[in-house]
Amino acid sequence: MTTDGGRFRVNVYRKDTGVGATFRAIPTEIPSIEQLALPPVVRKLCDHHQGMILVTGSTGTGKSTTLAAMIDHLNATRRLNIVSLEDPIEFVHRSKQGQVIQRELHTHIPSFAEGVRAAMREDPDVILVGELRDAETISMAMTAAETGHLVLGTLHTTSATKTIDRIIDALPIEEREQTKSFLAQSLLAVVTQVLVKSAEGRGRRAVCEVLVMTKAIARLVQTDQTHQIPNQLQTGRDLGMQLLDQALLAAINAREIDPDDAYLYAGDKRLFQRFVTDTSVLPKLDAGPVATARDGSTSPGAG
């Protein structure tokens, strides 16, 4: 904390040339869901009173910022008791319509699992779990969601399908049927995001893949057919669902993101090749076999 009130997340480390540090500035004002240009369905998801919502993505893709925007929306619009378990505390929430209690890993709680266990004794309406990093934490978060709480959490997974598979695989084999049943009944949505350079190159914008649980997707989860979930996302636009590639293409067509950067995040890169302006990012074409002439010179593509 600086004298003018600025906040930074700091990592200090030793290296071969001495001591180094990485500073990440934490804005004082929490951005809104609209300012982050998140899909409108994210705001609707906050209206639920029970279940689990997961925000996923690789490290540095803005998951904490998205969750902060969701918590701020809940805090500003509903009279709720919100318990936020974080590692570390980044955005500071001031109680508005609701009450926000922020607890930090290793400062106020020994583990996320213990934090969830304690939170359920504190009459919460909403529990934010900073990271579902182990089987015990996942199990406790599932229990909280099943017992009448709205649970928000994060995972380091890069698609909705991988998120569901990760949760199922994280728990012991004897609990997998129970886990699939929980996901089918209590998982509300998975929002997987990447940060893509904006069209003007001055910032980055979150682009999201969205899964909203339906009876059809629940059936796929329970019958071990999660590989078919992308088909449901592709055809579920009326429910707010979208594949990451669909979201990237829409953002390119709206001139909101850099197409060269979008190409790097795309799943089916063939769909994006026509938008690329920097051809160096495209795969090199195979010139074919090289033929040797009688004089010893070579020429590509012969044969």
C-alpha positions in Angstrom: 0.0 0.0 0.0 1.5 3.4 -1.1 0.9 6.7 0.6 -1.7 7.7 -2.1 -3.6 4.5 -1.6 -2.4 2.4 -4.5 -2.3 -1.4 -4.2 0.2 -3.8 -5.8 0.5 -7.6 -5.9 4.3 -8.2 -5.5 6.5 -11.2 -6.1 10.1 -10.9 -4.9 12.6 -13.5 -6.0 16.4 -14.2 -6.2 18.1 -14.6 -9.6 21.7 -15.0 -10.9 22.2 -11.2 -11.0 20.7 -10.5 -7.6 17.2 -9.8 -6.3 14.2 -9.2 -8.7 10.6 -8.4 -8.3 7.4 -8.3 -10.3 4.7 -5.8 -9.5 1.1 -6.0 -10.6 -1.0 -2.8 -10.0 -4.4 -3.5 -8.5 -7.0 -0.9 -9.5 -8.7 0.9 -6.6 -12.0 0.9 -8.5 -13.5 -2.5 -9.2 -14.5 -2.7 -12.9 -18.1 -3.7 -13.7 -19.2 -6.7 -15.7 -20.1 -4.2 -18.5 -16.8 -2.4 -18.4 -15.0 -5.8 -18.8 -17.3 -6.5 -21.8 -18.1 -9.9 -20.4 -21.0 -11.8 -22.0 -24.4 -10.7 -20.7 -25.1 -14.2 -19.4 -22.5 -13.6 -16.7 -24.7 -10.9 -15.1 -27.7 -13.3 -15.3 -25.7 -16.0 -13.6 -25.3 -13.8 -10.5 -29.1 -13.9 -10.0 -28.9 -17.6 -8.8 -29.2 -18.3 -5.1 -27.6 -21.8 -5.1 -25.1 -23.8 -7.1 -21.6 -23.5 -8.5 -20.2 -21.1 -11.1 -16.6 -21.6 -12.3 -14.4 -19.1 -13.9 -11.4 -20.8 -15.5 -8.4 -20.1 -17.7 -4.6 -20.1 -17.6 -2.6 -18.0 -15.2 -2.9 -14.3 -16.0 -6.1 -14.4 -18.0 -8.1 -12.1 -15.7 -10.0 -14.7 -13.6 -9.6 -12.6 -10.4 -10.9 -9.5 -12.1 -13.9 -11.2 -13.5 -14.8 -12.7 -10.1 -14.3 -9.3 -8.5 -16.7 -7.8 -10.9 -19.3 -10.5 -10.1 -18.8 -10.1 -6.4 -19.2 -6.3 -6.7 -22.4 -6.8 -8.7 -23.8 -9.1 -6.0 -22.7 -6.7 -3.3 -24.3 -3.7 -5.0 -27.6 -5.3 -5.9 -28.6 -7.9 -3.2 -28.5 -8.1 0.6 -26.1 -11.0 0.9 -23.5 -12.2 3.3 -20.5 -12.9 1.0 -17.4 -14.7 2.2 -14.4 -14.4 -0.1 -11.4 -16.8 0.3 -8.4 -15.4 -1.6 -4.7 -16.0 -2.3 -3.8 -13.2 -1.9 -6.5 -10.5 -1.4 -6.3 -8.2 -4.4 -9.4 -6.0 -5.0 -10.8 -4.7 -1.7 -14.6 -4.8 -1.4 -16.5 -2.3 0.7 -19.8 -3.5 1.9 -22.7 -2.0 -0.1 -26.2 -3.6 -0.1 -24.5 -6.8 1.0 -21.6 -7.6 3.4 -18.3 -8.8 2.0 -15.9 -10.7 4.3 -12.5 -11.2 2.8 -10.1 -13.8 4.2 -6.6 -14.5 2.9 -4.9 -17.9 2.6 -2.1 -18.4 5.2 -3.1 -15.1 6.9 -6.6 -15.8 8.0 -7.1 -19.5 6.9 -4.6 -22.4 6.7 -6.1 -23.8 3.5 -9.0 -23.2 1.1 -10.7 -26.4 2.3 -10.6 -25.2 5.9 -11.8 -21.8 4.8 -14.9 -23.2 3.1 -15.6 -25.5 6.1 -15.4 -22.5 8.4 -17.4 -20.2 6.0 -20.3 -22.6 6.1 -20.7 -21.9 9.8 -20.8 -18.1 9.2 -24.3 -18.0 7.7 -23.0 -17.1 4.1 -25.2 -16.7 1.1 -22.2 -16.6 -1.3 -18.8 -18.2 -1.0 -15.9 -17.3 -3.3 -13.1 -20.0 -3.4 -10.0 -18.4 -4.9 -8.8 -21.7 -6.4 -10.1 -25.3 -6.4 -6.6 -26.7 -6.3 -7.1 -30.1 -4.6 -9.7 -32.8 -4.0 -10.5 -31.7 -0.5 -11.2 -28.1 -1.6 -13.3 -29.3 -4.5 -15.3 -31.7 -2.2 -15.9 -28.9 0.3 -17.0 -26.5 -2.4 -19.4 -29.1 -3.8 -20.9 -29.6 -0.3 -21.4 -25.9 0.1 -23.1 -25.6 -3.3 -25.4 -28.6 -2.5 -26.4 -27.1 0.9 -28.0 -23.9 -0.3 -25.0 -21.6 -1.1 -23.9 -19.9 -4.3 -20.3 -20.9 -4.8 -17.9 -19.1 -7.1 -14.5 -20.7 -7.9 -11.6 -20.9 -10.3 -9.7 -23.7 -12.0 -6.6 -23.5 -14.3 -8.4 -25.2 -17.2 -8.6 -24.0 -20.7 -12.1 -25.1 -21.8 -15.5 -26.0 -20.4 -15.1 -29.6 -21.2 -11.6 -29.8 -19.6 -13.0 -28.2 -16.5 -15.7 -30.9 -16.0 -13.2 -33.7 -16.8 -10.7 -32.1 -14.3 -13.2 -32.1 -11.5 -14.3 -35.7 -12.1 -10.7 -36.9 -12.3 -9.6 -35.0 -9.2 -11.7 -37.0 -6.9 -11.3 -40.7 -5.9 -12.7 -43.3 -8.2 -15.3 -44.4 -5.7 -16.7 -40.8 -5.6 -16.9 -40.2 -9.3 -20.5 -41.2 -9.8 -21.5 -38.9 -7.0 -19.4 -36.1 -8.5 -21.0 -36.5 -11.9 -24.4 -36.3 -10.2 -23.4 -33.1 -8.4 -22.2 -31.5 -11.7 -25.4 -32.5 -13.5 -27.6 -31.0 -10.7 -25.6 -28.1 -9.1 -23.1 -26.8 -11.6 -24.7 -23.7 -13.1 -22.0 -22.6 -15.6 -18.4 -22.6 -16.6 -16.9 -19.4 -18.0 -13.4 -20.0 -19.6 -11.6 -16.9 -20.6 -8.5 -15.7 -22.5 -7.0 -12.2 -22.7 -6.6 -11.1 -26.3 -4.9 -7.8 -27.6 -7.5 -5.2 -28.4 -7.7 -4.1 -32.1 -5.8 -0.8 -31.5 -3.1 -2.7 -29.5 -3.4 -0.5 -26.4 -4.9 -3.1 -24.0 -6.4 -6.6 -23.7 -9.9 -7.8 -23.7 -11.4 -10.9 -22.1 -12.9 -13.3 -24.6 -15.0 -16.1 -23.1 -16.2 -19.6 -23.8 -19.5 -20.2 -21.9 -21.2 -23.4 -20.8 -24.6 -23.1 -19.1 -25.8 -26.4 -17.6 -28.8 -27.8 -19.4 -30.6 -31.2 -19.3 -28.8 -32.3 -22.4 -25.3 -31.4 -21.0 -26.2 -33.0 -17.7 -27.0 -36.2 -19.5 -23.6 -36.1 -21.3 -21.8 -35.6 -18.0 -23.6 -38.5 -16.4 -23.0 -40.9 -19.3 -19.3 -40.1 -19.8 -19.8 -38.3 -23.1 -18.2 -34.9 -22.2 -16.4 -35.0 -25.6 -19.8 -34.0 -27.1 -20.2 -30.9 -25.0 -18.7 -28.5 -27.6 -21.6 -29.4 -29.9 -24.0 -28.2 -27.3 -22.1 -25.0 -26.8 -22.1 -24.3 -30.5 -25.9 -24.6 -30.8 -26.8 -23.0 -27.4 -26.4 -19.4 -28.4 -29.9 -18.6 -27.3 -29.0 -19.6 -23.7 -25.8 -17.5 -23.8 -23.5 -20.4 -24.6 -20.6 -20.1 -27.0 -17.4 -21.8 -28.0 -14.2 -19.8 -27.6 -13.7 -19.9 -31.4 -17.2 -18.4 -31.9 -16.5 -15.6 -29.4 -13.1 -14.9 -31.1 -14.7 -14.7 -34.5 -17.4 -12.4 -33.3 -14.9 -10.1 -31.6 -12.8 -10.0 -34.8 -15.8 -9.2 -37.0 -16.7 -6.4 -34.5 -13.1 -5.1 -34.8 -12.6 -5.4 -31.0 -9.5 -7.6 -31.0 -6.3 -8.1 -32.9 -6.9 -11.0 -35.4 -3.2 -12.0 -35.2 -3.4 -12.5 -31.5 -6.8 -14.2 -31.8 -5.3 -16.7 -34.2 -2.9 -17.8 -31.4 -5.8 -18.7 -29.1 -8.1 -20.3 -31.7 -8.9 -24.0 -31.5 -9.6 -24.5 -35.2 -7.0 -22.2 -36.7 -8.1 -22.7 -40.2 -11.2 -20.5 -39.5 -8.9 -17.6 -38.6 -6.2 -17.8 -41.3 -8.0 -15.4 -43.6 -8.0 -12.7 -40.9 -4.3 -12.9 -40.1 -2.2 -9.9 -41.2 1.2 -11.1 -39.9 1.9 -14.1 -42.0 4.8 -15.1 -39.8 2.3 -16.6 -37.3 1.0 -19.0 -39.9 2.4 -22.5 -40.2 5.1 -22.9 -42.8 3.9 -24.8 -45.9 5.9 -27.9 -46.8 7.6 -27.3 -50.1 7.5 -31.0 -50.9 10.4 -33.3 -51.9 13.6 -31.8 -53.3 14.8 -33.1 -56.7 18.4 -33.2 -57.7 19.3 -32.4 -61.3 22.1 -34.0 -63.2 24.3 -30.9 -62.7 23.9 -31.3 -58.9 21.5 -28.4 -58.4 18.3 -28.8 -56.5 14.7 -27.7 -57.0 11.7 -27.9 -54.6 8.5 -29.6 -55.4 9.7 -32.0 -58.0 8.7 -35.7 -58.1 
